[in-house]
Amino acid sequence: MSRLNAFELICYVIVALMLLDLIRKRDYNGLFTFGAAAIVGFSMELLAVSVTDIYYYSDNFWLSLGKAPRQFPVFGGLMWGGLTVYGMELAKKHGFDKGLTALCTGMFIVTMDILLDVIAIRMDGGFWTWVGRPISTMITQHTFMSVIWVNFLGYMIETPTVAWLVLKKNEKVPAKDFLKQTYFMFLIALGGIVVTSIGSLVSLFLNSVTDDRFSCIAFLILWTSLAVLILLRSVRSRIRILPVRRWNISPIIFWSALYAYCIEGILYLNIGQTQPWFPVIAFIFAFSTLFFCIAEPVRGEVNRNERILRDRSN
């Protein structure tokens, strides 16, 4: 089995485990969040490969939608849903308001994606190929090790949009009102598609007039600001590790599988030879994400905010 197909299989398994866990817990908000984000993922990716010539996906995946060379692997859309659900779970622990919670959801996802995209374009001929962009480990205003910056910035538009709309919906729609949940799932998906499309077009335009500086600078400022904010909130709230009996196993497996694949890929491709700091960053990102999977804030203010958000979601 190729490493490309191994990742495809891993994604199907961890998404299946996530859905089974949500069903077992009757987490209907989580299931409909998955649906909305997956619809956005499938729609945006199929639209992008159909109307642009920026990139195209490998035809070596087992399951894909569309005809080559404008196909999109099925697991990719499902992973948009899974990442949004478990990204929100991590973000909500910090007791921020809806806006910051939504942005932090995007930050947790793109933190992993920084590692994944670097290896994905190199593994087995590439999960996808950026047209006209040679593979290198150089970091410039145009690319991060051959991954365009607007790709990362796009996650900071799409995911926060869906997350914010979901949080607003959860304040008003009962979790067990399946008719309204279905209606808002498609409405949120439509909103995510519209906002992401507009945001992507604006970003590409600003890139064209700034020689790609806009996406690079905007993403770095946004990601760094959110990372510092989460770090400060974690220190102030005295986050502690939960007893093992209270660990939520499904997201631990989900994030562990993704980061393990990323780290193994970085070592296999020997990226550390030219960028020795990159494997170190990968371990830091993995440890931080898994820590937040098994930890919670202690101090009353953050716990109170978290309870309010959770109560509104139920």
Secondary structure, 3 states (H helix, E strand, C coil): CCHHHHHHHHHHHHHHHHHHHHHHCCCHHHHHHHHHHHHHHHHHHHHHHHHCCCEEECCCCCCEECCCCCCEEHHHHHHHHHHHHHHHHHHHCCCCCHHHHHHHHHHHHHHHHHHHHHHHCCHHHCCEEECCCCCCCCECCCEECCEEHHHHHHHHHHHHHHHHHHHHHHHHCCCCCHHHHHHHHHHHHHHHHHHHHHHHHHHHHHHHHHCCHHHHHHHHHHHHHHHHHHHHHHHHCCCEECCHHHCCHHHHHHHHHHHHHHHHHHHHCCHHHCCCHHHHHHHHHHHHHHHHHCEECCCHHHHHHHHHHHHHHC
